[in-house]
């Protein structure tokens, strides 16, 4: 399906004026908005529609305190202040959902079941894609984002995904940014430095 380009204002909101936020207004994010966020980013493409991302929206004070020890020191204050911290995880057994998600290929599950190396890299790659869709969807819905590494993955997995096949990929703080937490944009590579046309 083709469409018309977005307005310049939309590009500004999604890319050109959007920054990683490090400070947050004391303004809650409604559960209904998080539901809408999921209903939006889940539509982005993944290979074989595998949809491996599993998200924990860390919002309550108790859940934030649980997350706190797993954070790198430099990420603690901003994460504790953010209204929501999304843990973007990935289900290494995503293939169990393929009969539902990719019904046009009844043998899709068999491609991954029993092949841990293939299923792990597929889950990681596609959950990363879904995490990027989450960031863009959040911005489109009026939220600011603070994606980050800088945490103990094993600790987060034990705290939030124990007894499951889910592993953490990265974190993304969500909310309404305080302008004092926006730093000047760092340089980006030019086209000739990053791209070629073959």
JOJO-V399746 format. One record per helix or strand of 3 or more residues. SS is the DSSP state (2 for helix, 1 for strand). FROM is the first residue (numbers start at 1). LEN is the number of residues. If there is no record, write none. Layout:
# JOJO-V399746
ss=(SS/SS)
from=(FROM/FROM)
len=(LEN/LEN)
This chain:
# JOJO-V399746
ss=(2/2/2/1/2/2/1/2/2/2/1/2/1/2/2)
from=(8/31/47/53/61/73/84/94/108/116/144/153/166/179/191)
len=(9/11/3/6/8/9/8/8/5/25/5/8/10/3/4)
